[in-house]
Amino acid sequence: MTLMNFIVYATFTMSLMGLAFHRNHLLSALICLEGMMLSLFIGLALWPTLMYSSMSSINPMVLLTLSACEAGTGLYILVATSRSHGNDLMQNMNILQC
C-alpha cells in the first residue's frame, strides 16, 4: 500500500468515524459526509495515476457533481430545520419520518 492510498483510506475512515460518533448536529453530519465524498473524489482522481494509465475517467467529475447536489440538498434541509425549530439538532429530525 502506498502512502497516497493510506492517506485516502485514513481520511475516509476518519470521516466515517466522525459521522458515527459526532452526529448530534446536522451540520457536523454534513461536514463528515462531505469529507467522505472528497476523499472518494481524490481517490478516483489519483487512481489512473497510481495505475500508470494514460486514460482519464469521467467518474471523478460525476462524483463531484453528485457531491455538490448532496451538499446543496443538505444545506437546504439545515436551513429549513433551523428556521422551523430554531436549532440543528438531529433529535428534531424525527418529525420528518413517515
The first five atom37 places (N, CA, C, CB, O) and aatype in JSON, in Angstrom:
{
  "aatype": [12, 16, 10, 12, 2, 13, 9, 19, 18, 0, 16, 13, 16, 12, 15, 10, 12, 7, 10, 0, 13, 8, 1, 2, 8, 10, 10, 15, 0, 10, 9, 4, 10, 6, 7, 12, 12, 10, 15, 10, 13, 9, 7, 10, 0, 10, 17, 14, 16, 10, 12, 18, 15, 15, 12, 15, 15, 9, 2, 14, 12, 19, 10, 10, 16, 10, 15, 0, 4, 6, 0, 7, 16, 7, 10, 18, 9, 10, 19, 0, 16, 15, 1, 15, 8, 7, 2, 3, 10, 12, 5, 2, 12, 2, 9, 10, 5, 4],
  "atom_mask": [
    [1, 1, 1, 1, 1],
    [1, 1, 1, 1, 1],
    [1, 1, 1, 1, 1],
    [1, 1, 1, 1, 1],
    [1, 1, 1, 1, 1],
    [1, 1, 1, 1, 1],
    [1, 1, 1, 1, 1],
    [1, 1, 1, 1, 1],
    [1, 1, 1, 1, 1],
    [1, 1, 1, 1, 1],
    [1, 1, 1, 1, 1],
    [1, 1, 1, 1, 1],
    [1, 1, 1, 1, 1],
    [1, 1, 1, 1, 1],
    [1, 1, 1, 1, 1],
    [1, 1, 1, 1, 1],
    [1, 1, 1, 1, 1],
    [1, 1, 1, 0, 1],
    [1, 1, 1, 1, 1],
    [1, 1, 1, 1, 1],
    [1, 1, 1, 1, 1],
    [1, 1, 1, 1, 1],
    [1, 1, 1, 1, 1],
    [1, 1, 1, 1, 1],
    [1, 1, 1, 1, 1],
    [1, 1, 1, 1, 1],
    [1, 1, 1, 1, 1],
    [1, 1, 1, 1, 1],
    [1, 1, 1, 1, 1],
    [1, 1, 1, 1, 1],
    [1, 1, 1, 1, 1],
    [1, 1, 1, 1, 1],
    [1, 1, 1, 1, 1],
    [1, 1, 1, 1, 1],
    [1, 1, 1, 0, 1],
    [1, 1, 1, 1, 1],
    [1, 1, 1, 1, 1],
    [1, 1, 1, 1, 1],
    [1, 1, 1, 1, 1],
    [1, 1, 1, 1, 1],
    [1, 1, 1, 1, 1],
    [1, 1, 1, 1, 1],
    [1, 1, 1, 0, 1],
    [1, 1, 1, 1, 1],
    [1, 1, 1, 1, 1],
    [1, 1, 1, 1, 1],
    [1, 1, 1, 1, 1],
    [1, 1, 1, 1, 1],
    [1, 1, 1, 1, 1],
    [1, 1, 1, 1, 1],
    [1, 1, 1, 1, 1],
    [1, 1, 1, 1, 1],
    [1, 1, 1, 1, 1],
    [1, 1, 1, 1, 1],
    [1, 1, 1, 1, 1],
    [1, 1, 1, 1, 1],
    [1, 1, 1, 1, 1],
    [1, 1, 1, 1, 1],
    [1, 1, 1, 1, 1],
    [1, 1, 1, 1, 1],
    [1, 1, 1, 1, 1],
    [1, 1, 1, 1, 1],
    [1, 1, 1, 1, 1],
    [1, 1, 1, 1, 1],
    [1, 1, 1, 1, 1],
    [1, 1, 1, 1, 1],
    [1, 1, 1, 1, 1],
    [1, 1, 1, 1, 1],
    [1, 1, 1, 1, 1],
    [1, 1, 1, 1, 1],
    [1, 1, 1, 1, 1],
    [1, 1, 1, 0, 1],
    [1, 1, 1, 1, 1],
    [1, 1, 1, 0, 1],
    [1, 1, 1, 1, 1],
    [1, 1, 1, 1, 1],
    [1, 1, 1, 1, 1],
    [1, 1, 1, 1, 1],
    [1, 1, 1, 1, 1],
    [1, 1, 1, 1, 1],
    [1, 1, 1, 1, 1],
    [1, 1, 1, 1, 1],
    [1, 1, 1, 1, 1],
    [1, 1, 1, 1, 1],
    [1, 1, 1, 1, 1],
    [1, 1, 1, 0, 1],
    [1, 1, 1, 1, 1],
    [1, 1, 1, 1, 1],
    [1, 1, 1, 1, 1],
    [1, 1, 1, 1, 1],
    [1, 1, 1, 1, 1],
    [1, 1, 1, 1, 1],
    [1, 1, 1, 1, 1],
    [1, 1, 1, 1, 1],
    [1, 1, 1, 1, 1],
    [1, 1, 1, 1, 1],
    [1, 1, 1, 1, 1],
    [1, 1, 1, 1, 1]
  ],
  "atom_positions": [
    [[0.85, -1.16, 0.0], [0.0, 0.0, 0.0], [0.9, 1.24, 0.0], [-0.97, -0.01, 1.23], [1.83, 1.36, 0.8]],
    [[0.6, 2.13, -0.91], [1.39, 3.35, -1.0], [0.91, 4.36, 0.04], [1.32, 3.95, -2.42], [-0.14, 4.19, 0.66]],
    [[1.7, 5.39, 0.2], [1.34, 6.44, 1.16], [0.06, 7.15, 0.73], [2.49, 7.44, 1.3], [-0.75, 7.52, 1.58]],
    [[-0.12, 7.35, -0.57], [-1.32, 8.03, -1.06], [-2.58, 7.2, -0.77], [-1.21, 8.3, -2.57], [-3.6, 7.75, -0.37]],
    [[-2.5, 5.9, -0.98], [-3.63, 5.03, -0.65], [-3.95, 5.1, 0.84], [-3.33, 3.57, -1.06], [-5.12, 5.18, 1.23]],
    [[-2.93, 5.07, 1.65], [-3.14, 5.14, 3.1], [-3.8, 6.44, 3.5], [-1.81, 4.98, 3.83], [-4.69, 6.44, 4.36]],
    [[-3.4, 7.55, 2.9], [-3.99, 8.85, 3.24], [-5.45, 8.89, 2.83], [-3.22, 9.98, 2.56], [-6.29, 9.39, 3.59]],
    [[-5.78, 8.39, 1.65], [-7.18, 8.38, 1.19], [-8.02, 7.48, 2.1], [-7.28, 7.9, -0.29], [-9.12, 7.87, 2.49]],
    [[-7.52, 6.3, 2.42], [-8.25, 5.4, 3.31], [-8.42, 5.99, 4.71], [-7.54, 4.06, 3.4], [-9.47, 5.84, 5.33]],
    [[-7.38, 6.66, 5.19], [-7.44, 7.24, 6.53], [-8.45, 8.39, 6.58], [-6.06, 7.73, 6.96], [-9.19, 8.51, 7.56]],
    [[-8.48, 9.24, 5.56], [-9.44, 10.34, 5.58], [-10.87, 9.83, 5.47], [-9.15, 11.31, 4.44], [-11.76, 10.36, 6.13]],
    [[-11.08, 8.81, 4.66], [-12.43, 8.25, 4.56], [-12.85, 7.63, 5.9], [-12.5, 7.19, 3.44], [-13.98, 7.81, 6.34]],
    [[-11.93, 6.9, 6.54], [-12.24, 6.24, 7.81], [-12.49, 7.26, 8.92], [-11.12, 5.3, 8.21], [-13.39, 7.08, 9.73]],
    [[-11.69, 8.32, 8.95], [-11.9, 9.35, 9.97], [-13.22, 10.07, 9.76], [-10.75, 10.35, 9.96], [-13.9, 10.42, 10.73]],
    [[-13.6, 10.31, 8.52], [-14.9, 10.94, 8.25], [-16.05, 10.02, 8.64], [-15.02, 11.33, 6.77], [-17.06, 10.47, 9.17]],
    [[-15.88, 8.73, 8.37], [-16.92, 7.76, 8.74], [-17.05, 7.65, 10.25], [-16.6, 6.4, 8.14], [-18.16, 7.56, 10.77]],
    [[-15.92, 7.65, 10.95], [-15.98, 7.61, 12.41], [-16.57, 8.89, 12.98], [-14.58, 7.36, 12.99], [-17.31, 8.85, 13.96]],
    [[-16.25, 10.02, 12.38], [-16.85, 11.28, 12.81], [-18.35, 11.29, 12.6], [0.0, 0.0, 0.0], [-19.09, 11.82, 13.43]],
    [[-18.8, 10.7, 11.5], [-20.24, 10.6, 11.26], [-20.91, 9.68, 12.26], [-20.52, 10.12, 9.84], [-22.04, 9.92, 12.68]],
    [[-20.22, 8.61, 12.64], [-20.8, 7.65, 13.56], [-20.85, 8.17, 14.99], [-20.03, 6.35, 13.51], [-21.8, 7.9, 15.72]],
    [[-19.82, 8.91, 15.41], [-19.72, 9.3, 16.81], [-20.19, 10.72, 17.12], [-18.32, 9.17, 17.25], [-20.62, 10.99, 18.24]],
    [[-20.12, 11.62, 16.17], [-20.48, 13.02, 16.42], [-21.64, 13.44, 15.54], [-19.26, 13.95, 16.19], [-21.48, 14.29, 14.66]],
    [[-22.77, 12.86, 15.76], [-23.93, 13.17, 14.93], [-25.04, 13.87, 15.7], [-24.46, 11.9, 14.31], [-26.22, 13.65, 15.43]],
    [[-24.67, 14.69, 16.66], [-25.69, 15.43, 17.4], [-26.27, 16.56, 16.57], [-25.1, 15.99, 18.69], [-27.47, 16.83, 16.63]],
    [[-25.43, 17.22, 15.8], [-25.87, 18.34, 14.98], [-25.85, 17.95, 13.51], [-24.98, 19.58, 15.22], [-25.01, 17.17, 13.07]],
    [[-26.8, 18.5, 12.77], [-26.89, 18.21, 11.34], [-25.68, 18.76, 10.6], [-28.17, 18.79, 10.76], [-25.22, 18.14, 9.64]],
    [[-25.17, 19.9, 11.01], [-24.03, 20.49, 10.33], [-22.78, 19.61, 10.45], [-23.74, 21.88, 10.89], [-22.03, 19.47, 9.48]],
    [[-22.55, 19.02, 11.61], [-21.39, 18.13, 11.75], [-21.55, 16.87, 10.9], [-21.19, 17.75, 13.22], [-20.57, 16.36, 10.37]],
    [[-22.78, 16.37, 10.78], [-23.01, 15.2, 9.92], [-22.78, 15.55, 8.46], [-24.44, 14.67, 10.11], [-22.22, 14.75, 7.71]],
    [[-23.19, 16.74, 8.05], [-22.97, 17.16, 6.67], [-21.49, 17.35, 6.37], [-23.72, 18.44, 6.38], [-21.03, 17.02, 5.27]],
    [[-20.74, 17.88, 7.31], [-19.3, 18.06, 7.11], [-18.61, 16.71, 7.0], [-18.69, 18.89, 8.26], [-17.69, 16.55, 6.19]],
    [[-19.02, 15.74, 7.8], [-18.43, 14.4, 7.71], [-18.77, 13.73, 6.39], [-18.91, 13.53, 8.88], [-17.92, 13.06, 5.8]],
    [[-20.0, 13.9, 5.91], [-20.38, 13.35, 4.6], [-19.58, 14.0, 3.49], [-21.87, 13.54, 4.36], [-19.17, 13.33, 2.54]],
    [[-19.37, 15.29, 3.59], [-18.59, 15.98, 2.57], [-17.13, 15.52, 2.59], [-18.66, 17.51, 2.79], [-16.5, 15.39, 1.54]],
    [[-16.58, 15.26, 3.77], [-15.24, 14.71, 3.86], [-15.13, 13.34, 3.22], [0.0, 0.0, 0.0], [-14.13, 13.03, 2.57]],
    [[-16.15, 12.51, 3.4], [-16.15, 11.2, 2.77], [-16.19, 11.31, 1.26], [-17.34, 10.38, 3.26], [-15.47, 10.6, 0.55]],
    [[-17.04, 12.21, 0.76], [-17.15, 12.38, -0.69], [-15.85, 12.94, -1.28], [-18.33, 13.3, -1.03], [-15.43, 12.53, -2.36]],
    [[-15.21, 13.87, -0.58], [-13.97, 14.43, -1.1], [-12.83, 13.41, -1.09], [-13.58, 15.66, -0.29], [-11.98, 13.42, -1.98]],
    [[-12.8, 12.55, -0.09], [-11.77, 11.5, -0.09], [-12.01, 10.5, -1.23], [-11.73, 10.77, 1.27], [-11.06, 10.02, -1.84]],
    [[-13.27, 10.2, -1.52], [-13.57, 9.34, -2.67], [-13.18, 10.02, -3.97], [-15.05, 8.97, -2.69], [-12.67, 9.37, -4.89]],
    [[-13.43, 11.33, -4.07], [-13.06, 12.07, -5.27], [-11.54, 12.06, -5.48], [-13.56, 13.51, -5.19], [-11.07, 11.84, -6.6]],
    [[-10.8, 12.29, -4.43], [-9.34, 12.28, -4.55], [-8.84, 10.89, -4.92], [-8.68, 12.74, -3.23], [-7.93, 10.74, -5.74]],
    [[-9.44, 9.87, -4.32], [-9.05, 8.5, -4.67], [-9.34, 8.15, -6.12], [0.0, 0.0, 0.0], [-8.51, 7.52, -6.78]],
    [[-10.5, 8.57, -6.62], [-10.83, 8.29, -8.03], [-9.99, 9.12, -8.98], [-12.31, 8.56, -8.28], [-9.65, 8.66, -10.08]],
    [[-9.64, 10.33, -8.59], [-8.83, 11.17, -9.46], [-7.39, 10.69, -9.54], [-8.87, 12.62, -8.98], [-6.74, 10.82, -10.58]],
    [[-6.87, 10.12, -8.45], [-5.48, 9.65, -8.43], [-5.32, 8.21, -8.89], [-4.92, 9.79, -7.05], [-4.2, 7.75, -9.12]],
    [[-6.42, 7.5, -9.03], [-6.33, 6.09, -9.39], [-5.65, 5.85, -10.74], [-7.72, 5.48, -9.4], [-4.8, 4.96, -10.82]],
    [[-5.98, 6.59, -11.82], [-5.25, 6.35, -13.08], [-3.76, 6.66, -12.97], [-5.86, 7.18, -14.19], [-2.94, 6.03, -13.63]],
    [[-3.41, 7.63, -12.15], [-2.0, 7.97, -11.98], [-1.25, 6.85, -11.26], [-1.86, 9.28, -11.21], [-0.13, 6.51, -11.64]],
    [[-1.88, 6.29, -10.24], [-1.22, 5.21, -9.5], [-1.14, 3.92, -10.3], [-1.95, 4.96, -8.2], [-0.25, 3.1, -10.06]],
    [[-2.05, 3.74, -11.24], [-2.04, 2.53, -12.07], [-1.25, 2.72, -13.36], [-3.46, 2.11, -12.41], [-1.23, 1.83, -14.22]],
    [[-0.6, 3.87, -13.51], [0.21, 4.2, -14.68], [-0.62, 4.08, -15.96], [1.43, 3.28, -14.76], [-0.16, 3.53, -16.96]],
    [[-1.83, 4.6, -15.92], [-2.72, 4.57, -17.06], [-2.8, 5.97, -17.67], [-4.13, 4.07, -16.66], [-2.81, 6.97, -16.95]],
    [[-2.84, 6.02, -18.98], [-2.94, 7.32, -19.64], [-4.4, 7.73, -19.85], [-2.21, 7.29, -20.98], [-4.68, 8.86, -20.24]],
    [[-5.31, 6.81, -19.6], [-6.74, 7.12, -19.78], [-7.25, 7.91, -18.58], [-7.57, 5.83, -19.96], [-6.99, 7.55, -17.43]],
    [[-7.95, 8.96, -18.86], [-8.62, 9.67, -17.77], [-10.08, 9.24, -17.75], [-8.48, 11.22, -17.92], [-10.63, 8.82, -18.77]],
    [[-10.68, 9.36, -16.62], [-12.05, 8.88, -16.45], [-12.97, 10.05, -16.13], [-12.12, 7.81, -15.35], [-12.53, 11.06, -15.58]],
    [[-14.23, 9.9, -16.46], [-15.23, 10.91, -16.17], [-15.82, 10.7, -14.77], [-16.35, 10.89, -17.23], [-16.55, 11.56, -14.27]],
    [[-15.51, 9.58, -14.14], [-16.09, 9.25, -12.84], [-15.82, 10.29, -11.75], [-15.56, 7.93, -12.39], [-16.73, 10.57, -10.97]],
    [[-14.61, 10.86, -11.65], [-14.42, 11.89, -10.61], [-15.3, 13.11, -10.8], [-12.97, 12.33, -10.57], [-15.77, 13.7, -9.82]],
    [[-15.54, 13.51, -12.03], [-16.4, 14.68, -12.28], [-17.86, 14.37, -11.95], [-16.28, 15.13, -13.73], [-18.58, 15.23, -11.43]],
    [[-18.29, 13.16, -12.25], [-19.66, 12.77, -11.9], [-19.82, 12.72, -10.39], [-20.02, 11.39, -12.53], [-20.83, 13.17, -9.86]],
    [[-18.83, 12.19, -9.69], [-18.87, 12.12, -8.24], [-18.86, 13.52, -7.63], [-17.7, 11.3, -7.7], [-19.56, 13.77, -6.65]],
    [[-18.07, 14.43, -8.18], [-18.03, 15.8, -7.68], [-19.35, 16.51, -7.91], [-16.89, 16.56, -8.35], [-19.77, 17.3, -7.07]],
    [[-20.0, 16.25, -9.04], [-21.31, 16.84, -9.32], [-22.36, 16.32, -8.34], [-21.74, 16.53, -10.76], [-23.16, 17.1, -7.82]],
    [[-22.35, 15.02, -8.1], [-23.31, 14.45, -7.14], [-23.03, 14.94, -5.73], [-23.26, 12.93, -7.19], [-23.96, 15.11, -4.94]],
    [[-21.77, 15.15, -5.4], [-21.41, 15.67, -4.09], [-21.92, 17.1, -3.91], [-19.9, 15.62, -3.88], [-22.38, 17.47, -2.83]],
    [[-21.84, 17.9, -4.96], [-22.35, 19.27, -4.88], [-23.87, 19.28, -4.72], [-21.94, 20.07, -6.13], [-24.41, 20.1, -3.98]],
    [[-24.55, 18.37, -5.41], [-26.01, 18.27, -5.26], [-26.38, 17.81, -3.85], [-26.6, 17.3, -6.29], [-27.34, 18.31, -3.27]],
    [[-25.62, 16.88, -3.3], [-25.87, 16.4, -1.94], [-25.63, 17.51, -0.93], [-24.98, 15.21, -1.62], [-26.38, 17.64, 0.04]],
    [[-24.6, 18.3, -1.15], [-24.31, 19.41, -0.23], [-25.41, 20.47, -0.3], [-22.94, 20.03, -0.55], [-25.81, 21.01, 0.73]],
    [[-25.88, 20.76, -1.49], [-26.96, 21.74, -1.63], [-28.24, 21.28, -0.96], [0.0, 0.0, 0.0], [-28.92, 22.06, -0.3]],
    [[-28.58, 20.01, -1.14], [-29.78, 19.47, -0.5], [-29.64, 19.45, 1.01], [-30.07, 18.05, -1.02], [-30.58, 19.77, 1.73]],
    [[-28.47, 19.07, 1.49], [-28.23, 19.06, 2.94], [-28.3, 20.45, 3.54], [0.0, 0.0, 0.0], [-28.86, 20.62, 4.63]],
    [[-27.75, 21.44, 2.85], [-27.83, 22.81, 3.36], [-29.26, 23.33, 3.35], [-26.94, 23.74, 2.54], [-29.64, 24.09, 4.24]],
    [[-30.05, 22.93, 2.35], [-31.45, 23.32, 2.33], [-32.2, 22.73, 3.53], [-32.12, 22.87, 1.01], [-32.99, 23.41, 4.18]],
    [[-31.95, 21.46, 3.83], [-32.58, 20.82, 5.0], [-32.11, 21.49, 6.28], [-32.26, 19.31, 5.03], [-32.9, 21.67, 7.21]],
    [[-30.83, 21.86, 6.35], [-30.31, 22.55, 7.52], [-31.0, 23.89, 7.73], [-28.8, 22.75, 7.38], [-31.38, 24.22, 8.86]],
    [[-31.17, 24.67, 6.68], [-31.83, 25.97, 6.79], [-33.29, 25.81, 7.16], [-31.7, 26.76, 5.48], [-33.81, 26.54, 8.0]],
    [[-33.97, 24.84, 6.53], [-35.38, 24.62, 6.84], [-35.58, 24.16, 8.28], [-35.98, 23.59, 5.88], [-36.52, 24.6, 8.95]],
    [[-34.71, 23.3, 8.76], [-34.82, 22.83, 10.14], [-34.51, 23.93, 11.14], [-33.88, 21.65, 10.37], [-35.2, 24.07, 12.15]],
    [[-33.49, 24.72, 10.86], [-33.15, 25.79, 11.81], [-34.19, 26.9, 11.8], [-31.78, 26.36, 11.49], [-34.39, 27.56, 12.83]],
    [[-34.86, 27.12, 10.69], [-35.94, 28.11, 10.67], [-37.18, 27.63, 11.41], [-36.3, 28.47, 9.24], [-37.84, 28.4, 12.1]],
    [[-37.5, 26.36, 11.26], [-38.72, 25.86, 11.88], [-38.53, 25.51, 13.36], [-39.22, 24.65, 11.13], [-39.46, 25.67, 14.15]],
    [[-37.34, 25.03, 13.75], [-37.12, 24.58, 15.13], [-36.17, 25.47, 15.92], [-36.58, 23.19, 15.12], [-36.14, 25.38, 17.14]],
    [[-35.41, 26.31, 15.25], [-34.5, 27.2, 15.96], [-33.12, 26.62, 16.21], [0.0, 0.0, 0.0], [-32.25, 27.34, 16.7]],
    [[-32.88, 25.35, 15.91], [-31.57, 24.74, 16.06], [-31.4, 23.63, 15.02], [-31.38, 24.17, 17.5], [-32.33, 23.33, 14.27]],
    [[-30.22, 23.04, 15.0], [-29.95, 21.99, 14.01], [-29.68, 20.63, 14.66], [-28.76, 22.38, 13.16], [-28.93, 19.81, 14.12]],
    [[-30.3, 20.4, 15.81], [-30.08, 19.11, 16.49], [-30.75, 17.98, 15.71], [-30.63, 19.17, 17.94], [-31.85, 18.14, 15.18]],
    [[-30.07, 16.85, 15.66], [-30.6, 15.71, 14.92], [-31.82, 15.09, 15.6], [-29.52, 14.66, 14.76], [-32.61, 14.41, 14.94]],
    [[-31.99, 15.32, 16.91], [-33.15, 14.74, 17.57], [-34.43, 15.42, 17.13], [-33.0, 14.84, 19.08], [-35.51, 14.88, 17.34]],
    [[-34.34, 16.6, 16.52], [-35.52, 17.27, 15.99], [-35.92, 16.73, 14.63], [-35.27, 18.76, 15.88], [-37.01, 17.04, 14.13]],
    [[-35.08, 15.93, 14.03], [-35.37, 15.39, 12.71], [-36.36, 14.25, 12.74], [-34.12, 14.93, 12.06], [-36.8, 13.81, 11.69]],
    [[-36.73, 13.76, 13.9], [-37.64, 12.62, 13.97], [-39.04, 12.99, 13.53], [-37.68, 12.06, 15.37], [-39.84, 12.09, 13.24]],
    [[-39.39, 14.27, 13.47], [-40.71, 14.65, 12.99], [-40.81, 14.55, 11.48], [-41.04, 16.06, 13.44], [-41.91, 14.61, 10.93]],
    [[-39.67, 14.38, 10.78], [-39.67, 14.24, 9.33], [-39.87, 12.8, 8.9], [-38.39, 14.78, 8.76], [-40.02, 12.53, 7.71]],
    [[-39.86, 11.87, 9.84], [-40.03, 10.47, 9.48], [-41.49, 10.19, 9.14], [-39.56, 9.56, 10.63], [-42.4, 10.84, 9.65]],
    [[-41.69, 9.21, 8.26], [-43.05, 8.84, 7.86], [-43.64, 7.85, 8.84], [-43.06, 8.24, 6.45], [-44.78, 7.41, 8.67]]
  ]
}
